[in-house]
Amino acid sequence: MDPQTENRVAGPERSAEPAAGHIALVGAGPGDAELLTLRAAALLGRADVVITLREPGPALARHRQALLRHCRPDARVVDPDECGGDADAFAVAQAAEGRRVVRLYSGDPLFGCRGADLADAALEAGVEYEVAPGLSSITAVPAYAGLPLMPEGVNEVRVIDARDAGADWAGAAQSDATLVVMFPDAPGEDDPGANGPGIDRICKSLVAGGRGDTTPVAVTRMGTTTEQTTVASTLSRLTADLKAADAKGHTVTRPALLVVGEGARSQRRLSWFETKPLFGWRVLVPRTREQAASLSEQLRGYGAVPEEVPTISVEPPRTPQQMERAVRGLVTGRYQWVAFTSVNAVRAIRERLEDYGLDARAFAGVKVAAVGEQTAAALVAFGIQPDLQPPPHNQSGAGLVDVWPPYDAEIDPIERVLLPRADIATETLAEGAAKLGWEVDDVTAYRTVRAAPPPAPIREAIKGGGFDAVLFTSSSTVRNLVGIAGKPHATTVIAVIGPETAKTAEEFGLRVDVVAPRTSVSALAEALSEYGAAQRRAAVDAGKPVLRPSQKRRGRRRKTMIQ
């Protein structure tokens, strides 16, 4: 047996590192990029060539982009349409030249996809291959929609491809199995311009075949994405309920999945994904991706789609002398306290220390104060535990002044405080510490300048109501966003981190809907989620459709505030 064949049949004995000249058939799941398996992520990270998915629409395009984040920067990413008409032949040719190739499939490569064709082509060419299974829409979409496929009393699930003209609807109707119908609205050969066999025709065929017209059913479109919508009904009412949902803005289109059976009766009760407080909300986060990572992750947990748009650019001070003196003073014991008011200030001091080959030990004997949860976390990551922080309800310079100790010559050997900060920061902390008897070295650690305007589509979405909410984390983000992109539309929910930011937003003519109960970005995201949950409850209690702010008619802004 040749070594290549031996590797191919070795199964679990194979190396975790695929050899050169290798093809991986990778299941990417139905839409949520976080459903990717660990093996699939590892294969993407080692690939030389990646053949992507054909995924129309913004939600699935985001899915594809999220998958590609696992790839090396130098990996060649190829769309199937760019493979010369035969993606499988392209993959084999690339692998034959010694490259590691990944071809992505929606769902699972061997379930509802044509992965077997590529496997056969690889076998014929003598190219090593493997299959990294993915979650199929058959099970993942019902799970995200709250549809148990085998509830108590049901011991069979049948999967039907509605595109098959020979599908046995009568036979399916006569069983008690849960039916999972793929592509229920795919065009039929007899009527290519319409939805056929069509959901309506499927329902009528099942009723004619013997299934009761009150049999529970559910249709889910764009499953596992933040554009997912599910309509639960019965065989006799489904078509009418779909039309009603369509009229309310819940258009059910491709890709769709139809579930027929008792499990659909539980959908409204078990729905967990579509009922998240910010489900589907497009939220503008005016921070850099690096700064917004934890905030965006929290928003995704609430069901939102965060988009980071930096409004400021952080640059070094114009002259380095002040910072150099500050670092020398820190090392030589010039300061009793160092007060940090931002993550950028921590980063600036840390980078300058590291330039000199120093680390957190330079703070030995120095007390450290921090404003904000993220600032404190940045210090802890550097190996420094803050000695003083403002109370949770007032994470600001003023809040730190309220708890700052007065200088006492008998117990404080040094009277000097180092305050590294932005060039545009307020004087509140410096003035407050000075009034308490301290000498403050107010040092410009970094400069903030207005970022470049975002791309035209983002600007149009901001001004045109394309975003459901905007999170403002400081007064400067308000000023800079308006300066580079214009004012958010009147339907957009405005959420701010504290009273000062709220005041700035109102000065720019913005109606503030949400004010965080304490000055932290996590509290801001949580407050927005509570606002979204309240809007959802109000709509449900009133018997109205649950619409995102961007889906509502342009009218007067709500005056409700969460504080």
N, C-alpha and C positions, 0 to 999 in steps of 0.2 A: 504494500500500500504506500502510495507516495505521501510525503509529509503534509501536503495541502489537504488531501483527502482525509488523512488521519486526524488533522486538526478539526476538520469539519464534523466528523462523527464523534469526536471526543466528548461533546456535550459539556457537562459540568466541569470536566478536567481542563477546559480551555483557559487560557490566560485572560485576566480581566482587561488587559490591554490588547485591543484588536490589532492583528498584524497588518502590515502594509498590503495593499491589494485586497481590500475587505469591503463588503457591503453590509450595512445594517438597515433592516426594515423596521422603522421606529413608529410605534403607535403614539400619536400626539394627543389622544383624547378628543372629546367632542367640542371643546371650546374654552374650558377653564385651564389656563396654562399650568396652574398649580397641581393639576391631576397627572402631570408627567411623572413617570416612574424614575427611580434613582438610576437604573441602568440606562434608560433613555437619555437622561441628562448627561451621564458619563460619556456615552457614545457621541452625543452632540459636541461635547467639549474636546473630543479627540479627532473629530472629522476634519478632513481636508476639503471635502466637497459636501454641500448640503442641498438636496433638492427639496424645495419647500412645498407648501400646500396651495391648492387653488381655493382661496377663501374670500368670497365677496363680502362687502359690507364692513363698516368700521369696527364692529365688535370682534369679528373673526380676523380682521387685519391686525388688531391689537393682540389677538391670540398668537398669530404668527410672529409678530415682533417680540413678544415675551418669550417664545420658544427660542428665538435666535440669540437671546442674551446668554444662552449657555454655550454658544459657539466661540471659538478662538477668533480674535480680531482679524487674523489673516485667512480665515476659512473662506472658500469661494461659495457664495450663496446663489443658487440658480433656480429660477422659476420653471415649472414644468413646461411652459410654452416656449422656453428658451433652449430646449433640449433637442431641437431639430425634428420634432414630431414624434419622438419615441424616447420617453424619459427612462424606460428600463434599459434600452440599448445604450443610452448615454451613461447610465450608472455603471453598467458592465464595462464599457470602454474605459471609463475613468479608473475603475478598480484594476483593470488589466494593466494599466500604466503604473500601478503601485500606490494608488491613493486610497485613503479610507473614505468611503462614501456613506452618507446617511440619506435615505429617502424617507420623508415624513408622510404619514397617512393619518387622515382624520379617523378618530376612534382607534380600532385595532386593525393591523395590516391584513389579517386573515379572516376578519369577520365583517362582511359587507364592503370590503375593499379588494383591490386586485393585487394584493401582495404576492399571491402564489405565482403570478406571471413573472415577477421579478426573480423570485426564488428559482423557478424553472430556468430562466435565462442565465442566472448565475451558475447553476449546476451544469448546464450545457457548456458554459465557457470555462469551467473548472475554477471558478472564483469562490473564495470562502465567503460565507454569508451567515448572518444570524438574524433572529427576529426578537425585537424587544416589544412585547405585547403592550397594548394600550387599553384604557377603559373604553368600552364600546358605548355608543349612544343608547344601545338597547337597555343597558342597566343604569348608566350614569344619569341620563336625562330623567327617567322616572324617579331616581333617587333625589335629584335636585328639585323635582316638582312635587315631592311628597306622595308618590304613587307606589305603594307596595305591590310587587308583581305576584307574590304568592301569599296573600293573606290567608288567615285560617280558613280551612275548607277548600282551598285551591291548591292542587298539586301538579299543575302543568302550565307551562308558558309556551305559546307558539309565536314565532316570529314570521311575519309575512312581508315580502317586498312587493309593494303595490305596483311597482313598475312591471311586474311579471304579468303578462296578459293571461297566463294560464293559472293564476292564483285561484285556489279552491275556496271561495268565500262560503259556499254552501256547507262544505265540510267543516270549516272553521266555526260557522254559526251553530252547528249541532253539538259542539263540544262545550264543556264548562271551563276550558282553559282561558287564562288571561291572554288576550291577543295584543301583541306589540306590532304595530303596522309601520314599517319604514316607508318614507316618501309617499305619504297618503295623498298629496296634492300634486304628484308628478304628472307631467303631460302624458296623455295616452295616445296610442297610435291612431285611434279612430278620431281623436279630436285634439290634435297637437297644439292648438291655440288656447285650449281651456284647461282647467284643472281636472285631470282625468287619470285614472278612473275617478278621482275626486272624492273628497270626504263625504259629500252628500250621497254619492252613488254607493260608496262602501257601506255606509250606515243602512241604506235601503236594502242592499244585498244581504246584509247580516240579518236584518229583521225578516226579510222574505225567506231566509234559510232557516229561521226558527229561533233566533235570539230575541228575547223580549224587548219591546220598544222602550222599556224603562231601564234597560241595562246601563249601568254607569259607564261613562266614557270621559276621556280627557285628551285634549290636544295641547302639546307644548311646542313652541317654536323657539329657535335660537337657544336651545337648552344648554345649561351650565354657564351661559354668558350673562352679563349684566343687562342684556336686552331680552332675557327670557320672559315669556308670557305663557300662562296656562289658562285654558278655558275648560272647566269641568261641567259636564252636562249628562244627557242621556242620548241613546241612539236616535230617538224621535225628535229631540230638541236641539241637537248639536249644531246643525246648520244655521238655525235661527239664532242661537246664542253666539255663534261665531260672527254673524252679521252684526249683532248688537254690540259685541266687543269691538268689532272693526269701527263701528260708528262712534264709539267712545274713545277711540285713539289706541286701542289695543289690537292693532292689526296682526292677524295670524298668517304668516307667510312662510316660505321656505327658509331654512330647513325645518320641517315639522315632524313630530312623532305622535302617533295616535295609540292610546292605550284603551282597550275595551275589557271591562271586567270589574269584579267587586272591589279591587284595589282602588279604582278611581273614585269610589264613594268617599274615601278618606282624604281626598286631595285638599279640600279647604281646611280641614283640621290639621293636617300634617305638613302643610306648606311652610317651609322654614327659610327658603332662599329668597323667594320673591317678596317675603314680608319683612325683610331686613329694613331698618329705619330709613336708610338712605339708598335703597335699592335702585340702581340705575342712574342715580344722580351724577351728573358731570360737574365735578367740583374743581374750581381753579385754586391752586395753591401757589401764591406768588413768592416762591422760594426756589433756590437751586435744588437740583435733584439730590445732592449730597446732604443739604440741610433738611430736605423734606422727607427723607427716607422713612423715618419712624412715623411721621404724621401721615404720609400716604398709605403706609401699611395699616395704620389704624382705621383710616377712612375705608380702605378696601374691606376691612372686617365688618364695617357697617353696610357694605353693599355698594359703595360709591365707586365712581371711576375718576380718580384724581389725575389732574394734569398739572405738572410743575412748570411754572413760567417765572424765571428769575426776574426780579425787578431792580435788584442792585447787584453791583459787581464789587467785590472786596479787593482792594489794592493796598500795597505797602505804603507807609507814610512817605511823603515827598523827600524827607531827609531822615537818615537812620540814627542821627546822633542821640536823640531823646531816648530811643529804645535801647541803644547801647549803654547809655548811662544807667538806665533803669535796671538792666540785667546785671551790670557790675554792682550796683547798689544792692540788688537782691542777694548776690553771692557774698558780698562783704558785710552784710548785716545792717544795712542802712534802714531797713523797714521793719516796723512792728506788724503791719497788716498789708495784705494785697487784696484788693477787691475786684472781682470779675463780674461784669454785668452782661456778658454775652459769650457764646461759644467761640465767636471769631476772636475775641480778646484772649481766651485761653489758647486758641490755636496760634495766635501771633506770638505770645510769650513762649509757648512750647517750641515752636520752630526756631525762635532766636536762641533759646537755650541749647537746642540740639545742634545748631550751627557752631556753637562753641564746645561741643562735645559734652554737654551737661544734661542732667536729667532731673527728675522730681526731687532729688536730694538737695538741690539748690534752695528748696523751700524749708530746709531744716531750721527750726526755731522761729519761723514766720507763721503768723495766723492768717488764715485765708477765709474770705467771705465770698459768697456767690449769690447772684440773682437769677432765678429761673431753674426749672428742673433740668433742662438740657445743658445749661452751664455747669451745674453741679455734676451731671453725668460725665461731661467732658473732662472735668477735673479728676473724677474718680478713675476714668480711663487712663489718665496720665499718672495715677498713683497718689493722688492728693485727696484727702477727705476734708471737705469744707468744715470750718469751725463755726461759721455763722451764716444763717440764711434768713430772709424775711419770712413772716408768717405765710402759710399757704394761700390765704385769701388776698394777699397783697404782695405778689412777687414783682417788685419794682424797686427802683432806686429809693423812692420815698419810703417804701416798706422796710428797706434795709436800714435807712437812717433811724427809723422808729426803734430798732433793736440795737443800734450801734452803741457801744459803751463810751462814755465820756473819757477823755484823757485824764489820767491820774498820775502825776509825776512820781508818787511814792511807789506805785506798783507797776507802772509801764516804763521800762528802761529806755525805750525809744518812742518818740512822738510822731514818727513819720509814717504815712500811708501811701502806697503805690496804687494808682488807679489807671490801669491801661484800658483804653476805650476807643470808640470810633471818633472820627473828627467832628461828627455832627451830633454826638450824644448830648443829652441835657446836663445841666450843671447841678441837678438836685442832690446827688450823692456827694459831690465835692464840696458844695456849700454846706450841706448838713454836717459832714464830718468836721469841717473847719469850725463850725459853730460849737462843736463839742470839744474843741481844744486841740484838734489834730492838725498837723501840717501835711498837706496833700500834694503829692507829685502827680499832677494830672497830665498823663502822657498819651499822645496819639499813637496807638498801637497799629491802627489800620485806617484806611480811608474807604468810605462807601461812595460809589458813584453810580449814577443811573445806568441800568443795563440797556442794551440795544433793544429796540422794539421787537416783539414776537412776530412770527410769520403772519401774513395777511389773514389766513383763515382763523387764527386765534383772535386777532383783533376784531374781526367781523363777528365772531361768536360772543366776545365780551360785550360789544355794543349792541348786538342784535338779539340778545336773550338766549344764546346757545348754551350758556352755562346755567346750571341750576343754583349754584352757590359759589361765593368767593370767600375765602378765609383770609382775613388781614391779621398778620401777626405783629404789626408795629405801625406807628404813624407813617414811617418812611415808606412802607409797602403801599399804603394808600396813595401817598403823593406820587410815588414813582409809577405805580400801575396806571393811574389816570394820566400821567405825563407821557408814558410810552404807548399806551393802548386805548385810552379814552375811558369814560365812565361806564361801569357795568349797567346793563339794561334794568329798567324798573321792575321787571319780574324776577330778577336774580336775587336770591337771599344773600344778605350781607351779614357775615359773622365776624366778630372782632374779638381780640384777645383781652381787652380791658377798657376801662373808661377813657383813658387818654386816646387810644386808637379810635374809640367810638366818637369822641369829640372831633377828631380830625376827619373821619368819614362824613360826619354831618356837615362840617364846614365845606366839604366838596359836594354837598347836595345829595348825599346818599342816605336812604332810610335804613337804619341799623335794625336788624331783626333778632340777632343773637349776640349776647355778650357773655363771654366765658365767666363762670363764677370765681375763677382764680386765674392768675396770669401764667398760663402754661399752654403750650400747643395741644397737649393731650386733653386738657380740660376744654379747650376750644372745640376740638373734634367731637368730644363727648356731648357738649352743649348743642352742637349742630345735629347730632344724631337724635337727641331728645326732641329738638324742634321738628325734625322729620317724622319721628314717631307720633308726635302730637298731631301733625297734619294728616298722617295716615289714619289715626283713630277717628279724627273728626270726619274725614271723608267716608269711612266705613259706617260710622254711627248715623250719618246723614243719608246713607244708601247711595252715595255718589261714587263714581270711579276714582281710584287713587291715581292722581296725575302728578307728575313732577312739575316743579315751578316752570320749567321751560316749555311744558306742554299746555300750560294754562293760557287763557286769553290775556293779551296785554291789557292790563287795567291798573287799578289803584293798588298800591302795595299794602300788604298786611301790616298792622301796627303792633302785632304781638311781639313781645320781647321775652327772652329767657335770660334771667340774670341770676 
